[in-house]
């Protein structure tokens, strides 16, 4: 694979910030999920990826883990394997249809092949090239979907929680297979130094707190998180942990695994970025936390500007902060004028030195 050039100002801005050094302005790390913006900046572009790239450049987005084009809200259809309703997919052939399937399941032995490496690299470079040179593409595929097995495999939450308490070893063999696969992917990312950061996505929490007990997370998730990210840590690649909801009950545990950053730090879930900056700012890169639940979709452009200014004043001093919508991506319900106000405000208030 040939080298893909990234604008030097963009690269320097990102590297300084993740090293807790103040760059020229706060970097924008954003994933767009906004047909409104695509139509505004690339109205005649039929290729979605090209339209997304044009939009990222126009908005000054420094880094992304990939933009999305959401389906129509009333879109519903069947394929041979899934039923699709908007962004929800139901498998017609789940991995497990009964507890006996789980009991009898023999995990696969994960082996790295050159074919897998080639496919992984081709997919990564296709996206990196699409957003270059104005926006750096990084992967968010570092995780192993710890709680995703409750719905992604067909187990369901009732069976999952029963097994968690009564037969956790049945879940552990599935988790360990997934960890082996994630370690293989992360080893490739690390070996080829595909980016200065990588993102680990997990759903551990909702706005009111954790989805399962802190004790279960500490016992079953934390050791596996540490093993999963070790190849990245060994290669000096920063690991950003992405999880919606309120993580405060296990934040110390997550930091002890060696994660380098946290995303998206949702204020509507009680995640106070000012408090986290004061207590953990020397340890954590903070990615977030412009309110995407209330202010961006329902506020006025002036309220959006105030929200951005407040977020920057709380978190950006000293570097170590990349700004982003607290939903993890800019959602399709954000009006055009609010989206434009958001990015304009970052350029206005995000210049260093930051006014506290």
One Martini backbone bead per residue (centre of mass of N, CA, C, O) as a GRO file, in nm:
protein
  356
    1UNK     BB    1   0.096   0.037   0.024
    2UNK     BB    2   0.066   0.356  -0.017
    3UNK     BB    3   0.118   0.664   0.070
    4UNK     BB    4  -0.094   0.889   0.256
    5UNK     BB    5  -0.166   1.213   0.256
    6UNK     BB    6  -0.157   1.447   0.529
    7UNK     BB    7  -0.212   1.726   0.644
    8UNK     BB    8   0.011   1.882   0.844
    9UNK     BB    9  -0.177   2.051   1.025
   10UNK     BB   10  -0.363   1.821   1.103
   11UNK     BB   11  -0.156   1.625   1.221
   12UNK     BB   12  -0.038   1.818   1.434
   13UNK     BB   13  -0.300   1.877   1.587
   14UNK     BB   14  -0.349   1.585   1.678
   15UNK     BB   15  -0.079   1.504   1.811
   16UNK     BB   16  -0.066   1.724   2.021
   17UNK     BB   17  -0.332   1.667   2.166
   18UNK     BB   18  -0.273   1.357   2.242
   19UNK     BB   19  -0.002   1.486   2.400
   20UNK     BB   20  -0.084   1.738   2.569
   21UNK     BB   21  -0.072   1.972   2.346
   22UNK     BB   22  -0.098   2.281   2.224
   23UNK     BB   23  -0.236   2.384   1.952
   24UNK     BB   24  -0.398   2.599   1.741
   25UNK     BB   25  -0.653   2.403   1.771
   26UNK     BB   26  -0.924   2.235   1.818
   27UNK     BB   27  -0.999   1.935   1.734
   28UNK     BB   28  -1.204   1.760   1.494
   29UNK     BB   29  -1.411   1.481   1.589
   30UNK     BB   30  -1.609   1.343   1.322
   31UNK     BB   31  -1.929   1.191   1.247
   32UNK     BB   32  -2.140   1.172   0.985
   33UNK     BB   33  -2.529   1.172   0.981
   34UNK     BB   34  -2.599   1.398   0.719
   35UNK     BB   35  -2.787   1.480   0.453
   36UNK     BB   36  -2.790   1.787   0.486
   37UNK     BB   37  -2.481   1.825   0.445
   38UNK     BB   38  -2.442   1.677   0.180
   39UNK     BB   39  -2.644   1.862   0.019
   40UNK     BB   40  -2.498   2.131   0.079
   41UNK     BB   41  -2.190   2.049  -0.029
   42UNK     BB   42  -2.304   1.789  -0.237
   43UNK     BB   43  -2.572   1.797  -0.437
   44UNK     BB   44  -2.443   1.623  -0.708
   45UNK     BB   45  -2.344   1.380  -0.541
   46UNK     BB   46  -2.369   1.023  -0.567
   47UNK     BB   47  -2.128   0.967  -0.393
   48UNK     BB   48  -2.116   0.928  -0.065
   49UNK     BB   49  -1.811   0.938   0.010
   50UNK     BB   50  -1.758   1.201  -0.141
   51UNK     BB   51  -1.964   1.375   0.011
   52UNK     BB   52  -1.836   1.333   0.289
   53UNK     BB   53  -1.557   1.451   0.223
   54UNK     BB   54  -1.649   1.733   0.139
   55UNK     BB   55  -1.782   1.800   0.413
   56UNK     BB   56  -1.532   1.771   0.593
   57UNK     BB   57  -1.371   1.993   0.456
   58UNK     BB   58  -1.574   2.231   0.491
   59UNK     BB   59  -1.580   2.189   0.823
   60UNK     BB   60  -1.291   2.099   0.945
   61UNK     BB   61  -1.237   1.797   0.972
   62UNK     BB   62  -0.972   1.610   1.111
   63UNK     BB   63  -1.142   1.351   1.224
   64UNK     BB   64  -1.242   1.004   1.144
   65UNK     BB   65  -1.452   0.687   1.148
   66UNK     BB   66  -1.685   0.757   0.965
   67UNK     BB   67  -1.944   0.797   0.764
   68UNK     BB   68  -2.308   0.826   0.726
   69UNK     BB   69  -2.616   0.688   0.573
   70UNK     BB   70  -2.922   0.712   0.651
   71UNK     BB   71  -3.209   0.584   0.659
   72UNK     BB   72  -3.519   0.588   0.627
   73UNK     BB   73  -3.758   0.603   0.875
   74UNK     BB   74  -3.959   0.404   0.677
   75UNK     BB   75  -3.763   0.178   0.640
   76UNK     BB   76  -3.867  -0.152   0.510
   77UNK     BB   77  -3.717  -0.487   0.496
   78UNK     BB   78  -3.621  -0.786   0.320
   79UNK     BB   79  -3.401  -1.055   0.356
   80UNK     BB   80  -3.274  -1.366   0.375
   81UNK     BB   81  -3.128  -1.273   0.675
   82UNK     BB   82  -3.297  -0.995   0.718
   83UNK     BB   83  -3.464  -0.748   0.911
   84UNK     BB   84  -3.549  -0.410   0.819
   85UNK     BB   85  -3.566  -0.111   1.043
   86UNK     BB   86  -3.399   0.112   0.951
   87UNK     BB   87  -3.135   0.059   1.198
   88UNK     BB   88  -3.271  -0.221   1.237
   89UNK     BB   89  -3.159  -0.567   1.288
   90UNK     BB   90  -3.294  -0.893   1.210
   91UNK     BB   91  -3.214  -1.207   1.243
   92UNK     BB   92  -3.296  -1.519   1.080
   93UNK     BB   93  -2.991  -1.643   1.172
   94UNK     BB   94  -2.895  -1.701   1.452
   95UNK     BB   95  -2.639  -1.831   1.628
   96UNK     BB   96  -2.858  -1.858   1.867
   97UNK     BB   97  -3.169  -2.047   1.965
   98UNK     BB   98  -3.036  -2.180   2.228
   99UNK     BB   99  -2.883  -2.300   2.503
  100UNK     BB  100  -2.770  -2.553   2.367
  101UNK     BB  101  -2.603  -2.403   2.159
  102UNK     BB  102  -2.410  -2.288   2.373
  103UNK     BB  103  -2.316  -2.548   2.509
  104UNK     BB  104  -2.215  -2.677   2.215
  105UNK     BB  105  -2.016  -2.464   2.164
  106UNK     BB  106  -1.721  -2.431   1.954
  107UNK     BB  107  -1.467  -2.253   1.936
  108UNK     BB  108  -1.273  -2.091   1.735
  109UNK     BB  109  -0.969  -2.080   1.575
  110UNK     BB  110  -0.767  -1.810   1.552
  111UNK     BB  111  -0.630  -1.714   1.230
  112UNK     BB  112  -0.377  -1.570   1.061
  113UNK     BB  113  -0.404  -1.438   0.736
  114UNK     BB  114  -0.325  -1.296   0.440
  115UNK     BB  115  -0.612  -1.250   0.345
  116UNK     BB  116  -0.702  -1.086   0.589
  117UNK     BB  117  -0.493  -0.863   0.574
  118UNK     BB  118  -0.567  -0.763   0.290
  119UNK     BB  119  -0.862  -0.686   0.353
  120UNK     BB  120  -0.807  -0.491   0.582
  121UNK     BB  121  -0.620  -0.295   0.427
  122UNK     BB  122  -0.810  -0.224   0.196
  123UNK     BB  123  -1.035  -0.100   0.368
  124UNK     BB  124  -0.870   0.116   0.510
  125UNK     BB  125  -0.744   0.264   0.256
  126UNK     BB  126  -1.007   0.346   0.124
  127UNK     BB  127  -1.085   0.546   0.355
  128UNK     BB  128  -0.830   0.714   0.383
  129UNK     BB  129  -0.836   0.819   0.086
  130UNK     BB  130  -1.119   0.952   0.087
  131UNK     BB  131  -1.033   1.179   0.323
  132UNK     BB  132  -0.800   1.268   0.188
  133UNK     BB  133  -0.596   1.523   0.333
  134UNK     BB  134  -0.806   1.675   0.546
  135UNK     BB  135  -0.878   1.381   0.676
  136UNK     BB  136  -0.843   1.158   0.935
  137UNK     BB  137  -0.843   0.813   0.936
  138UNK     BB  138  -0.991   0.596   1.183
  139UNK     BB  139  -1.041   0.327   1.377
  140UNK     BB  140  -1.331   0.145   1.558
  141UNK     BB  141  -1.224  -0.187   1.567
  142UNK     BB  142  -1.112  -0.287   1.876
  143UNK     BB  143  -1.340  -0.461   1.968
  144UNK     BB  144  -1.579  -0.739   2.118
  145UNK     BB  145  -1.870  -0.711   2.212
  146UNK     BB  146  -1.969  -0.784   2.506
  147UNK     BB  147  -2.297  -0.714   2.502
  148UNK     BB  148  -2.374  -0.799   2.203
  149UNK     BB  149  -2.453  -1.104   2.260
  150UNK     BB  150  -2.750  -1.046   2.351
  151UNK     BB  151  -2.833  -0.965   2.029
  152UNK     BB  152  -2.625  -1.057   1.796
  153UNK     BB  153  -2.685  -1.390   1.854
  154UNK     BB  154  -2.992  -1.439   1.996
  155UNK     BB  155  -3.019  -1.458   2.308
  156UNK     BB  156  -3.081  -1.228   2.485
  157UNK     BB  157  -3.129  -1.079   2.790
  158UNK     BB  158  -3.248  -1.305   2.960
  159UNK     BB  159  -3.032  -1.519   2.900
  160UNK     BB  160  -2.781  -1.355   2.959
  161UNK     BB  161  -2.837  -1.290   3.264
  162UNK     BB  162  -2.864  -1.581   3.354
  163UNK     BB  163  -2.578  -1.671   3.270
  164UNK     BB  164  -2.416  -1.460   3.431
  165UNK     BB  165  -2.511  -1.601   3.711
  166UNK     BB  166  -2.516  -1.937   3.640
  167UNK     BB  167  -2.316  -1.951   3.345
  168UNK     BB  168  -2.045  -1.778   3.259
  169UNK     BB  169  -1.872  -1.985   3.091
  170UNK     BB  170  -2.050  -1.963   2.831
  171UNK     BB  171  -1.966  -1.666   2.773
  172UNK     BB  172  -1.655  -1.680   2.784
  173UNK     BB  173  -1.609  -1.843   2.520
  174UNK     BB  174  -1.718  -1.613   2.341
  175UNK     BB  175  -1.542  -1.380   2.430
  176UNK     BB  176  -1.262  -1.513   2.370
  177UNK     BB  177  -1.300  -1.535   2.070
  178UNK     BB  178  -1.336  -1.228   2.022
  179UNK     BB  179  -1.066  -1.142   2.136
  180UNK     BB  180  -0.887  -1.291   1.936
  181UNK     BB  181  -0.992  -1.132   1.693
  182UNK     BB  182  -0.916  -0.847   1.799
  183UNK     BB  183  -0.614  -0.895   1.832
  184UNK     BB  184  -0.559  -0.943   1.537
  185UNK     BB  185  -0.651  -0.668   1.431
  186UNK     BB  186  -0.467  -0.494   1.621
  187UNK     BB  187  -0.198  -0.611   1.517
  188UNK     BB  188  -0.219  -0.490   1.237
  189UNK     BB  189  -0.247  -0.193   1.316
  190UNK     BB  190   0.026  -0.193   1.468
  191UNK     BB  191   0.230  -0.301   1.260
  192UNK     BB  192   0.133  -0.065   1.034
  193UNK     BB  193   0.064   0.206   1.155
  194UNK     BB  194  -0.245   0.330   1.080
  195UNK     BB  195  -0.246   0.506   1.354
  196UNK     BB  196  -0.242   0.705   1.646
  197UNK     BB  197  -0.536   0.587   1.669
  198UNK     BB  198  -0.800   0.400   1.845
  199UNK     BB  199  -1.127   0.252   1.869
  200UNK     BB  200  -1.338   0.148   2.145
  201UNK     BB  201  -1.650  -0.014   2.131
  202UNK     BB  202  -1.915   0.020   2.382
  203UNK     BB  203  -2.204  -0.112   2.577
  204UNK     BB  204  -2.239  -0.031   2.933
  205UNK     BB  205  -2.451   0.216   2.908
  206UNK     BB  206  -2.670   0.458   3.029
  207UNK     BB  207  -2.789   0.751   3.147
  208UNK     BB  208  -2.828   0.612   3.452
  209UNK     BB  209  -2.605   0.380   3.385
  210UNK     BB  210  -2.539   0.064   3.413
  211UNK     BB  211  -2.630  -0.245   3.265
  212UNK     BB  212  -2.434  -0.366   3.466
  213UNK     BB  213  -2.246  -0.450   3.705
  214UNK     BB  214  -1.943  -0.358   3.822
  215UNK     BB  215  -1.851  -0.646   3.899
  216UNK     BB  216  -1.887  -0.773   3.616
  217UNK     BB  217  -1.701  -0.583   3.467
  218UNK     BB  218  -1.444  -0.645   3.634
  219UNK     BB  219  -1.443  -0.959   3.582
  220UNK     BB  220  -1.509  -0.977   3.246
  221UNK     BB  221  -1.404  -0.708   3.096
  222UNK     BB  222  -1.136  -0.577   3.188
  223UNK     BB  223  -0.931  -0.808   3.116
  224UNK     BB  224  -1.016  -0.811   2.810
  225UNK     BB  225  -0.947  -0.526   2.742
  226UNK     BB  226  -0.646  -0.543   2.804
  227UNK     BB  227  -0.583  -0.765   2.592
  228UNK     BB  228  -0.694  -0.624   2.336
  229UNK     BB  229  -0.495  -0.350   2.362
  230UNK     BB  230  -0.193  -0.439   2.378
  231UNK     BB  231  -0.085  -0.403   2.084
  232UNK     BB  232  -0.126  -0.094   2.089
  233UNK     BB  233   0.047  -0.024   2.333
  234UNK     BB  234   0.314  -0.149   2.222
  235UNK     BB  235   0.294   0.065   1.959
  236UNK     BB  236   0.187   0.359   2.065
  237UNK     BB  237  -0.123   0.349   2.051
  238UNK     BB  238  -0.403   0.513   2.096
  239UNK     BB  239  -0.687   0.458   2.323
  240UNK     BB  240  -1.029   0.496   2.258
  241UNK     BB  241  -1.312   0.503   2.467
  242UNK     BB  242  -1.639   0.402   2.366
  243UNK     BB  243  -1.931   0.526   2.556
  244UNK     BB  244  -2.228   0.551   2.643
  245UNK     BB  245  -2.322   0.717   2.907
  246UNK     BB  246  -2.263   0.625   3.252
  247UNK     BB  247  -1.913   0.556   3.379
  248UNK     BB  248  -1.820   0.639   3.672
  249UNK     BB  249  -1.813   0.353   3.828
  250UNK     BB  250  -1.559   0.255   3.601
  251UNK     BB  251  -1.332   0.459   3.526
  252UNK     BB  252  -1.089   0.363   3.691
  253UNK     BB  253  -1.076   0.082   3.560
  254UNK     BB  254  -1.028   0.176   3.270
  255UNK     BB  255  -0.763   0.328   3.323
  256UNK     BB  256  -0.602   0.073   3.432
  257UNK     BB  257  -0.584  -0.071   3.144
  258UNK     BB  258  -0.476   0.188   2.937
  259UNK     BB  259  -0.640   0.394   2.848
  260UNK     BB  260  -0.630   0.726   2.680
  261UNK     BB  261  -0.952   0.761   2.625
  262UNK     BB  262  -1.271   0.947   2.594
  263UNK     BB  263  -1.603   0.854   2.458
  264UNK     BB  264  -1.840   1.131   2.445
  265UNK     BB  265  -1.934   1.263   2.704
  266UNK     BB  266  -2.243   1.287   2.817
  267UNK     BB  267  -2.428   1.535   2.967
  268UNK     BB  268  -2.718   1.386   2.974
  269UNK     BB  269  -2.559   1.148   3.162
  270UNK     BB  270  -2.359   1.306   3.373
  271UNK     BB  271  -2.102   1.395   3.206
  272UNK     BB  272  -1.838   1.584   3.342
  273UNK     BB  273  -1.584   1.736   3.179
  274UNK     BB  274  -1.467   1.921   3.397
  275UNK     BB  275  -1.415   1.704   3.611
  276UNK     BB  276  -1.249   1.508   3.435
  277UNK     BB  277  -1.025   1.708   3.369
  278UNK     BB  278  -0.930   1.767   3.662
  279UNK     BB  279  -0.881   1.455   3.743
  280UNK     BB  280  -0.785   1.317   3.428
  281UNK     BB  281  -0.629   1.504   3.215
  282UNK     BB  282  -0.337   1.361   3.245
  283UNK     BB  283  -0.463   1.068   3.132
  284UNK     BB  284  -0.691   1.190   2.935
  285UNK     BB  285  -0.849   1.184   2.643
  286UNK     BB  286  -1.093   1.411   2.522
  287UNK     BB  287  -1.410   1.322   2.357
  288UNK     BB  288  -1.602   1.609   2.324
  289UNK     BB  289  -1.940   1.737   2.468
  290UNK     BB  290  -2.163   1.811   2.263
  291UNK     BB  291  -2.495   1.841   2.286
  292UNK     BB  292  -2.696   1.585   2.110
  293UNK     BB  293  -2.988   1.573   2.265
  294UNK     BB  294  -3.059   1.901   2.278
  295UNK     BB  295  -2.901   2.139   2.145
  296UNK     BB  296  -2.849   2.055   1.850
  297UNK     BB  297  -3.156   1.973   1.773
  298UNK     BB  298  -3.325   2.215   1.970
  299UNK     BB  299  -3.168   2.456   1.947
  300UNK     BB  300  -3.004   2.734   1.890
  301UNK     BB  301  -2.737   2.870   1.745
  302UNK     BB  302  -2.655   3.025   2.005
  303UNK     BB  303  -2.664   2.776   2.193
  304UNK     BB  304  -2.448   2.624   2.044
  305UNK     BB  305  -2.219   2.826   2.088
  306UNK     BB  306  -2.227   2.813   2.396
  307UNK     BB  307  -2.169   2.510   2.419
  308UNK     BB  308  -1.892   2.514   2.282
  309UNK     BB  309  -1.755   2.723   2.465
  310UNK     BB  310  -1.793   2.561   2.727
  311UNK     BB  311  -1.645   2.303   2.649
  312UNK     BB  312  -1.370   2.436   2.590
  313UNK     BB  313  -1.324   2.575   2.869
  314UNK     BB  314  -1.325   2.291   3.029
  315UNK     BB  315  -1.120   2.093   2.817
  316UNK     BB  316  -0.878   2.242   2.626
  317UNK     BB  317  -0.675   2.301   2.819
  318UNK     BB  318  -0.355   2.170   2.745
  319UNK     BB  319  -0.499   1.984   2.585
  320UNK     BB  320  -0.661   1.669   2.525
  321UNK     BB  321  -0.888   1.786   2.312
  322UNK     BB  322  -1.167   1.660   2.123
  323UNK     BB  323  -1.425   1.753   1.938
  324UNK     BB  324  -1.776   1.642   1.993
  325UNK     BB  325  -2.047   1.483   1.973
  326UNK     BB  326  -2.230   1.311   2.231
  327UNK     BB  327  -2.324   1.072   2.017
  328UNK     BB  328  -2.052   1.028   1.815
  329UNK     BB  329  -2.245   1.177   1.607
  330UNK     BB  330  -2.392   1.357   1.357
  331UNK     BB  331  -2.717   1.383   1.337
  332UNK     BB  332  -3.010   1.408   1.134
  333UNK     BB  333  -3.164   1.614   1.353
  334UNK     BB  334  -2.969   1.838   1.274
  335UNK     BB  335  -2.973   2.139   1.183
  336UNK     BB  336  -2.802   2.325   0.970
  337UNK     BB  337  -2.758   2.583   1.147
  338UNK     BB  338  -2.638   2.419   1.388
  339UNK     BB  339  -2.404   2.282   1.248
  340UNK     BB  340  -2.261   2.540   1.153
  341UNK     BB  341  -2.233   2.667   1.436
  342UNK     BB  342  -2.052   2.453   1.555
  343UNK     BB  343  -1.803   2.480   1.363
  344UNK     BB  344  -1.763   2.786   1.390
  345UNK     BB  345  -1.715   2.785   1.700
  346UNK     BB  346  -1.456   2.623   1.703
  347UNK     BB  347  -1.290   2.830   1.537
  348UNK     BB  348  -1.336   3.065   1.740
  349UNK     BB  349  -1.291   2.921   2.044
  350UNK     BB  350  -1.040   2.702   1.964
  351UNK     BB  351  -0.817   2.897   2.001
  352UNK     BB  352  -0.495   2.935   2.086
  353UNK     BB  353  -0.551   3.041   2.367
  354UNK     BB  354  -0.766   2.957   2.611
  355UNK     BB  355  -1.064   3.076   2.743
  356UNK     BB  356  -1.178   3.032   3.077
   0.00000   0.00000   0.00000
